Amino acid sequence: MVRCLTTFIVFFLSFCHQGFAQFLQNDSTVNQQNFTLERTILGGFNNFNVDAIGNIYLITSTDQLKKIKSDGTLVAVYNDVKRFGKISAIDVHNPLKILIYYKNYSAIVILDKLLSFRNQIELKPLQFIDVNAAATTYDNNIWIYDEQNFKIKKLDDKGVLLLETADLRPLFEIAPSAEKLIDEENHLYLIDREQGVFIFDYYGAYNRKIPLKDLNHIVVEKNCLIGFTDTIMEVIQLNNMVSKKYTLPILAEKIKSLNFINNRLYILTQTRLNIYRLD
């Protein structure tokens, strides 16, 4: 009996070790699927974003915001990009309501689908003092994260406070510092460059944290968290935390920014925006 039990334990430990090793191997495998270049948009662009229907929003080196269709057709131009200095973020979650955030001036500019000016909100006069990130909400309002009191807040288009969380500091050893906010798939994602991704529900209740300190340019797409290194795109399924990694195309120029949406990889360099299809 003792001998049988010992044999079973040895077999079980061996099986667990092999299974765990296999899991690690699968988790670290880099997929070699091809990225096929579909289109190149030439130009010196400072930043960009892409909406859910494939429209591309480009910040040019001459301080214009251009909206173009996926086929390269120009839709509209906004010429007052430097209204409040350097743009920190362009949120195109709702293609009918474009949100531009200026961190240095704590100011939000809202444009319509043709990039016509609709409204602006200056946050400091409204006593939202230390705001490093803003985003469009699921119901077409505005999320901000105020690091003066470490609260997530929802505002309307006039800056009126609609909702706020309690102070987040008691929940964490180190309170989050927002580089970016993303509203997607019934959750709000707070991206902290040092700590990772903090996930909240639409009422600001804390859900969980995913430590992704080695990934940059993080986006959320169809219940997947996607981030990049210099050579790898990592896709993490949020429902089961299964991770897949893909080798990025090799480019002669340094990468300035990346995005992935609707099975398309967008890579911005000094002289062009390359658009690839993941095969």
Secondary structure, 3 states (H helix, E strand, C coil): CHHHHHHHHHHHHHHHHHHHHHHHHHHHCEECCCEEEEEEEECCEEEEEECCCCCEEEEECCCCEEEECCCCCEEEEECCHHHHCCCCEEEEEECCEEEEEECCCCEEEEECCCCCEEEEEECHHHCCCCEEEEEECCCCCEEEEECCCCEEEEECCCCCEEEECCCCHHHCCCCCCCCEEEEECCEEEEEECCCEEEEECCCCCEEEEECCCCCEEEEEECCEEEEECCCEEEEEECCCCCEEEEECCCCCCCCCEEEEECCEEEEECCCEEEEEEEC
